[in-house]
């Protein structure tokens, strides 16, 4: 029977068919078996309560009062499946082989080579907590990782290990007709705290680098079973687990932002009003579509073709730019896997439009400004798209009150990645929480 939201609101009881679901209702609440585009599950008092099969993640879980009580089938990103509980079960690998040990989950892993030449895993947060010094390591990041920033530079790496155009000599990248690369394979910066930089393969020397790259014989379905790097073990190379290196472009389309996070550097201008440094402000002009395409055209001769290219459109807050959809279309037409780094404050409608264009969205929740309705907006999007289309980042450690609030709002079977302020907040130094009212007031004031 076709029903309406008005019928549900008025306490409808019985079977109900809507555009995206079929479910049994009792007094306007889901009760019994229900099927929608995302899952088939049991409900009680409008909450998941019983068994659930997620059609997107292919996980099978048992819920109690809306929370996961037992994970019965776990499907990993690399295609492996674990059937059983934490103690007993069977691992079915993507290549058809089986095992009896459940892989140890590592959030956002990096892959390292130890001093005795063994490949191991470590979570990105644990790696950053070690605060490693990569200076003088062999790191050919100039070949693979790009940063185009509003200051006027095109750099290799978010770390800016190499600045390809010197502002005093060649000028702002907007004025360049051609980009000539400066080559340097040695790390010379202390700013290697961004995942994009850390995951670009690097090693203590060229010989170790070549070994690290050439001897990664493991396949994607084997990555979850690599041993973990122990606290007392040293590593001599680090990078992604896969052998193919994708070129990443981090295009900072402008510093304008409606947040004013204390750990994010504000814009500094010179005497003529030109931007000297900084990441955010509330007054900079928006980047035009013409300049956006020109920036990509400058690096076009230096990066591999699709599918080995990815772009992160970032800011500031990139969704404030009225031409953001144009930027996405241009990036996709040029063969980029296109990702947008956003704080979640755009409308749900705009996010759905960007997703429909083919963009991936990476949401960052910031403790000083993110309000509940922003987290809920992202929670509304999560069930409607495949897991890799939307990434949820909580900019704190996992054990903070803010992180617990994010966990309570985001759907329980959605992975949340924890980023303690890009690796800088090693002692919760930047943890300044505010009330919902204070956050709303601060955002409105800054965006005027």
C-alpha positions as CSV (number, residue, x, y, z in Angstrom):
1,X,0.0,0.0,0.0
2,X,1.3,3.4,-1.0
3,X,1.5,5.7,2.0
4,X,2.6,9.3,2.7
5,X,4.7,11.0,5.3
6,X,1.5,12.7,6.5
7,X,-0.1,9.3,7.2
8,X,3.0,8.2,9.2
9,X,2.8,11.5,11.1
10,X,-0.8,10.8,12.0
11,X,0.1,7.4,13.4
12,X,-0.5,5.0,10.5
13,X,-0.4,1.3,11.3
14,X,0.1,-1.4,8.8
15,X,2.3,-2.2,5.8
16,X,3.6,0.8,4.0
17,X,5.3,1.4,0.6
18,X,7.1,4.6,-0.1
19,X,9.4,5.7,-2.9
20,X,12.5,4.0,-1.4
21,X,11.2,1.6,1.2
22,X,8.7,-1.1,2.2
23,X,8.2,-1.5,5.9
24,X,5.6,-2.4,8.6
25,X,4.4,0.5,10.7
26,X,2.7,0.7,14.1
27,X,1.4,4.0,15.4
28,X,3.5,5.8,12.7
29,X,6.8,4.0,13.7
30,X,8.7,1.3,11.9
31,X,7.9,-2.1,13.6
32,X,9.0,-5.4,12.1
33,X,10.7,-6.2,8.8
34,X,11.7,-3.3,6.6
35,X,13.5,-3.0,3.3
36,X,14.9,0.2,1.7
37,X,17.5,0.9,-0.9
38,X,20.2,0.6,1.7
39,X,19.3,-2.3,3.9
40,X,16.9,-5.1,4.9
41,X,16.4,-5.1,8.6
42,X,14.2,-5.6,11.7
43,X,12.8,-2.5,13.5
44,X,11.2,-1.9,16.8
45,X,9.9,1.5,17.9
46,X,11.3,3.1,14.8
47,X,14.9,1.9,15.6
48,X,17.0,-0.9,14.2
49,X,16.4,-3.8,16.5
50,X,17.3,-7.3,15.3
51,X,19.2,-8.4,12.2
52,X,20.3,-6.1,9.4
53,X,21.9,-6.7,6.0
54,X,23.5,-3.6,4.6
55,X,23.3,-3.7,0.8
56,X,26.0,-1.1,0.3
57,X,28.7,-2.2,2.8
58,X,27.5,-5.9,2.6
59,X,27.9,-6.1,6.4
60,X,25.5,-8.2,8.5
61,X,24.8,-7.0,12.0
62,X,22.5,-7.5,15.0
63,X,21.1,-4.4,16.5
64,X,19.7,-3.7,20.0
65,X,17.8,-0.4,20.5
66,X,19.4,1.2,17.4
67,X,23.0,0.2,18.3
68,X,25.2,-2.6,16.9
69,X,25.3,-5.4,19.4
70,X,27.0,-8.0,17.2
71,X,28.9,-7.9,13.9
72,X,28.2,-11.1,12.1
73,X,29.7,-10.4,8.6
74,X,32.4,-7.8,8.0
75,X,33.3,-6.8,4.5
76,X,36.6,-5.0,4.2
77,X,37.5,-2.3,1.7
78,X,39.8,-4.7,-0.2
79,X,37.0,-7.2,-0.7
80,X,37.7,-9.7,2.0
81,X,34.9,-11.0,4.3
82,X,35.0,-12.1,7.9
83,X,32.1,-14.3,9.0
84,X,31.9,-14.8,12.7
85,X,32.6,-12.9,15.9
86,X,35.9,-11.4,17.2
87,X,37.0,-14.8,18.5
88,X,35.8,-17.5,16.0
89,X,35.0,-17.3,12.3
90,X,36.3,-17.7,8.8
91,X,38.1,-15.2,6.5
92,X,37.1,-15.4,2.9
93,X,39.7,-13.5,0.8
94,X,38.9,-11.9,-2.5
95,X,41.1,-14.4,-4.3
96,X,39.0,-17.3,-2.9
97,X,41.4,-18.5,-0.2
98,X,40.4,-18.7,3.4
99,X,41.8,-18.2,6.9
100,X,40.7,-18.5,10.5
101,X,42.2,-15.4,12.0
102,X,40.2,-12.1,11.9
103,X,42.3,-9.3,10.5
104,X,43.2,-6.6,13.0
105,X,41.5,-3.3,12.0
106,X,43.8,-0.3,11.5
107,X,42.2,3.0,10.8
108,X,43.7,4.8,7.8
109,X,46.8,2.7,7.7
110,X,50.3,3.5,6.3
111,X,52.6,0.8,5.2
112,X,56.2,0.7,6.4
113,X,59.4,-1.2,6.0
114,X,61.2,-2.1,9.2
115,X,65.0,-2.1,9.7
116,X,65.0,-5.9,9.1
117,X,63.1,-5.4,5.8
118,X,59.7,-6.5,6.8
119,X,56.5,-4.8,5.6
120,X,54.1,-3.8,8.4
121,X,51.1,-1.5,9.0
122,X,50.5,1.4,11.4
123,X,47.5,3.7,11.7
124,X,48.1,7.2,10.5
125,X,47.3,8.7,14.0
126,X,49.8,6.4,15.6
127,X,52.4,7.2,13.0
128,X,51.9,11.0,13.6
129,X,52.2,10.5,17.3
130,X,55.7,9.2,16.8
131,X,56.5,12.7,15.2
132,X,59.1,11.2,12.8
133,X,61.6,13.5,11.2
134,X,61.8,12.8,7.4
135,X,64.3,15.5,6.6
136,X,67.1,14.1,4.4
137,X,65.0,11.1,3.5
138,X,64.7,10.2,-0.2
139,X,61.3,11.6,-1.2
140,X,60.6,12.2,-4.9
141,X,57.3,14.0,-4.1
142,X,57.9,16.5,-6.9
143,X,56.8,13.8,-9.3
144,X,53.5,13.0,-7.7
145,X,52.0,15.5,-5.3
146,X,51.0,19.1,-6.1
147,X,49.7,22.0,-4.2
148,X,48.2,25.1,-5.9
149,X,47.6,27.8,-3.4
150,X,46.0,31.3,-3.3
151,X,49.3,32.9,-2.1
152,X,50.4,32.3,-5.7
153,X,52.7,29.3,-5.6
154,X,52.6,25.9,-7.2
155,X,54.4,23.5,-4.9
156,X,55.3,19.9,-4.7
157,X,53.5,18.4,-1.7
158,X,51.2,20.1,0.8
159,X,54.5,20.4,2.7
160,X,55.7,22.7,-0.1
161,X,59.0,20.8,-0.3
162,X,59.6,22.5,-3.6
163,X,58.2,25.8,-4.8
164,X,58.2,25.7,-8.6
165,X,57.5,29.3,-9.1
166,X,59.2,32.0,-7.1
167,X,56.9,34.8,-6.5
168,X,59.5,37.5,-6.7
169,X,60.9,36.2,-10.0
170,X,58.2,34.4,-11.9
171,X,55.2,35.9,-10.1
172,X,51.8,34.4,-9.2
173,X,50.8,31.2,-11.0
174,X,47.8,33.0,-12.5
175,X,50.3,35.0,-14.7
176,X,52.4,32.0,-15.8
177,X,52.2,30.7,-19.4
178,X,54.2,27.6,-18.6
179,X,55.3,25.8,-15.5
180,X,58.9,24.7,-15.3
181,X,59.6,22.1,-12.7
182,X,62.4,22.2,-10.1
183,X,63.6,18.7,-9.2
184,X,64.6,17.6,-5.7
185,X,64.4,14.1,-4.3
186,X,65.4,15.0,-0.8
187,X,63.0,16.0,2.0
188,X,63.9,19.4,3.4
189,X,60.8,20.4,5.3
190,X,59.5,19.7,8.8
191,X,55.9,20.1,7.6
192,X,55.2,16.4,6.7
193,X,52.0,16.0,8.8
194,X,49.4,15.8,6.0
195,X,48.3,12.3,5.0
196,X,48.8,13.1,1.3
197,X,52.5,13.9,2.0
198,X,53.2,11.0,4.4
199,X,51.6,8.4,2.0
200,X,53.8,9.4,-0.9
201,X,56.6,6.7,-0.8
202,X,59.8,7.8,0.9
203,X,62.8,6.1,2.6
204,X,66.0,6.8,4.3
205,X,67.9,6.6,1.0
206,X,67.4,5.8,-2.7
207,X,68.5,2.2,-2.3
208,X,65.9,1.6,0.5
209,X,63.3,3.5,-1.5
210,X,63.8,1.2,-4.5
211,X,63.6,-1.9,-2.4
212,X,60.4,-0.7,-0.7
213,X,58.7,0.0,-4.0
214,X,59.9,-3.1,-5.9
215,X,59.3,-5.7,-3.3
216,X,55.7,-4.9,-2.3
217,X,54.5,-8.2,-3.7
218,X,51.3,-8.4,-1.6
219,X,48.0,-7.9,-3.3
220,X,45.2,-5.6,-2.1
221,X,43.3,-8.5,-0.4
222,X,46.5,-9.2,1.7
223,X,46.9,-5.7,3.2
224,X,44.6,-6.2,6.2
225,X,46.7,-9.2,7.3
226,X,50.1,-7.6,7.4
227,X,51.5,-7.5,11.0
228,X,51.3,-4.3,13.0
229,X,54.4,-2.1,13.6
230,X,55.3,-2.4,17.3
231,X,56.1,0.7,19.5
232,X,59.7,-0.3,19.8
233,X,60.3,-1.0,16.1
234,X,61.9,1.5,13.8
235,X,60.9,1.9,10.1
236,X,63.1,3.0,7.2
237,X,60.4,3.5,4.5
238,X,56.8,4.5,4.5
239,X,54.0,4.9,1.9
240,X,50.8,3.4,0.5
241,X,50.3,-0.3,0.4
242,X,49.4,-0.4,-3.3
243,X,52.2,-0.2,-5.9
244,X,50.5,2.3,-8.2
245,X,51.1,5.8,-7.1
246,X,48.4,8.3,-7.9
247,X,49.3,11.9,-8.6
248,X,47.4,14.1,-6.1
249,X,46.6,17.8,-6.7
250,X,45.5,19.8,-3.7
251,X,43.9,22.9,-5.2
252,X,43.3,25.6,-2.5
253,X,40.7,27.6,-4.3
254,X,40.8,30.4,-1.8
255,X,41.0,31.1,2.0
256,X,37.4,32.3,2.5
257,X,35.8,30.3,5.3
258,X,32.9,30.6,7.7
259,X,34.9,29.1,10.5
260,X,37.7,30.7,12.5
261,X,39.4,27.7,14.1
262,X,42.2,28.7,16.5
263,X,44.6,26.1,15.1
264,X,44.1,27.2,11.4
265,X,46.4,30.1,10.4
266,X,44.5,33.2,9.4
267,X,45.4,35.3,6.3
268,X,48.3,37.7,6.5
269,X,48.4,40.5,3.8
270,X,51.4,42.6,2.6
271,X,51.3,46.4,2.3
272,X,49.6,46.2,-1.1
273,X,46.9,43.8,0.1
274,X,48.4,40.7,-1.4
275,X,48.2,37.5,0.5
276,X,51.5,36.5,2.1
277,X,50.4,33.4,4.0
278,X,47.5,31.8,5.9
279,X,44.7,29.3,5.2
280,X,41.5,31.1,6.1
281,X,39.7,34.5,6.1
282,X,36.2,35.9,5.4
283,X,37.1,38.5,2.8
284,X,39.2,37.1,0.0
285,X,37.8,37.1,-3.5
286,X,36.5,33.9,-5.0
287,X,38.6,32.1,-7.6
288,X,37.2,32.2,-11.1
289,X,36.5,29.1,-13.3
290,X,39.0,30.6,-15.8
291,X,41.8,30.7,-13.2
292,X,40.9,27.3,-11.9
293,X,41.3,25.7,-15.3
294,X,44.5,27.7,-15.9
295,X,46.0,26.3,-12.7
296,X,45.3,22.7,-13.8
297,X,46.5,23.4,-17.4
298,X,49.9,24.5,-15.9
299,X,50.5,21.1,-14.3
300,X,48.8,19.1,-17.0
301,X,52.1,18.2,-18.9
302,X,53.7,16.9,-15.7
303,X,51.1,14.4,-14.3
304,X,50.1,11.0,-15.6
305,X,46.8,10.4,-17.4
306,X,43.6,9.1,-15.7
307,X,43.1,6.9,-13.7
308,X,46.3,7.9,-11.9
309,X,45.2,11.4,-11.0
310,X,43.2,12.8,-8.1
311,X,42.3,16.3,-7.1
312,X,41.3,17.7,-3.7
313,X,39.4,20.9,-4.0
314,X,39.9,22.6,-0.7
315,X,40.1,26.1,0.9
316,X,39.1,27.8,3.2
317,X,35.7,26.3,2.8
318,X,35.4,25.5,-1.0
319,X,31.6,25.2,-1.1
320,X,31.3,29.0,-0.4
321,X,32.6,29.6,-3.9
322,X,29.6,30.0,-6.2
323,X,31.4,28.2,-9.0
324,X,32.2,25.0,-7.1
325,X,30.0,22.9,-9.5
326,X,31.9,24.3,-12.4
327,X,35.2,23.3,-10.8
328,X,34.0,19.8,-10.3
329,X,32.9,19.5,-13.9
330,X,36.2,20.8,-15.2
331,X,38.2,18.4,-12.9
332,X,36.2,15.4,-14.0
333,X,36.5,16.4,-17.7
334,X,40.3,16.5,-17.2
335,X,40.2,12.9,-15.9
336,X,40.5,13.6,-12.2
337,X,39.0,11.6,-9.4
338,X,37.5,14.7,-7.8
339,X,37.2,15.2,-4.0
340,X,36.0,18.2,-2.0
341,X,37.2,18.9,1.5
342,X,34.4,20.6,3.3
343,X,33.3,21.5,6.9
344,X,29.7,20.4,6.2
345,X,28.0,23.8,6.4
346,X,26.7,23.9,2.8
347,X,23.1,22.8,2.2
348,X,22.1,19.2,1.9
349,X,20.8,20.1,-1.6
350,X,24.2,21.5,-2.7
351,X,26.0,18.4,-1.4
352,X,23.6,16.1,-3.3
353,X,24.2,18.1,-6.5
354,X,27.9,17.8,-6.1
355,X,27.6,14.0,-5.5
356,X,25.4,13.6,-8.5
357,X,28.1,15.4,-10.6
358,X,30.5,12.7,-9.6
359,X,32.4,14.4,-6.7
360,X,33.5,12.6,-3.6
361,X,32.9,14.5,-0.4
362,X,35.3,14.5,2.6
363,X,33.6,16.1,5.7
364,X,35.7,17.5,8.5
365,X,34.0,18.1,11.9
366,X,35.9,20.8,13.9
367,X,35.3,20.8,17.6
368,X,35.2,24.6,18.0
369,X,32.5,25.2,15.4
370,X,30.7,22.1,14.2
371,X,27.1,22.1,15.5
372,X,24.8,19.1,15.8
373,X,22.7,20.0,12.8
374,X,25.8,19.9,10.5
375,X,26.7,16.4,11.8
376,X,23.0,15.4,11.2
377,X,23.1,16.8,7.7
378,X,26.0,14.5,6.9
379,X,24.3,11.6,8.6
380,X,21.3,12.2,6.3
381,X,23.6,11.8,3.3
382,X,25.6,8.7,4.4
383,X,22.9,6.0,3.8
384,X,22.2,7.2,0.3
385,X,25.7,6.7,-1.2
386,X,28.4,4.0,-1.3
387,X,30.9,4.1,1.6
388,X,33.8,5.4,-0.4
389,X,31.9,8.3,-1.8
390,X,31.5,10.1,1.6
391,X,34.4,10.3,4.1
392,X,33.7,11.5,7.7
393,X,36.6,13.0,9.6
394,X,36.5,14.0,13.3
395,X,39.2,16.5,14.0
396,X,40.0,15.2,17.5
397,X,41.1,12.0,19.2
398,X,38.5,9.2,19.4
399,X,38.0,9.5,23.2
400,X,36.8,13.2,23.4
401,X,33.3,14.2,24.2
402,X,33.0,15.8,20.8
403,X,34.0,12.5,19.1
404,X,31.4,10.7,21.2
405,X,28.7,13.1,20.0
406,X,29.8,12.6,16.3
407,X,29.6,8.8,16.9
408,X,26.1,9.1,18.3
409,X,24.8,11.0,15.3
410,X,26.6,9.4,12.3
411,X,25.1,6.0,11.4
412,X,26.6,3.3,13.4
413,X,28.1,1.3,10.5
414,X,29.8,4.3,8.9
415,X,33.6,4.5,9.5
416,X,34.7,7.7,11.2
417,X,38.4,8.8,10.8
418,X,40.0,10.6,13.7
419,X,42.4,13.4,12.9
420,X,43.9,15.2,15.9
421,X,44.4,18.5,14.1
422,X,46.5,17.2,11.3
423,X,48.8,15.5,13.7
424,X,49.6,18.6,15.7
425,X,47.2,18.0,18.7
426,X,49.2,15.3,20.3
427,X,48.2,16.3,23.8
428,X,44.6,17.6,23.2
429,X,46.2,21.0,23.1
430,X,43.7,22.5,20.7
431,X,40.6,21.0,22.3
432,X,38.3,24.0,23.0
433,X,34.7,22.9,22.9
434,X,31.8,25.3,23.0
435,X,28.0,25.1,23.5
436,X,25.8,24.8,20.5
437,X,24.6,28.4,21.0
438,X,28.2,29.7,21.1
439,X,29.1,27.8,18.0
440,X,26.1,29.0,16.0
441,X,26.8,32.6,17.0
442,X,30.5,32.4,16.2
443,X,29.8,31.0,12.7
444,X,27.2,33.7,11.9
445,X,29.5,36.5,13.1
446,X,32.4,35.3,11.1
447,X,30.5,34.7,7.8
448,X,28.9,38.2,7.7
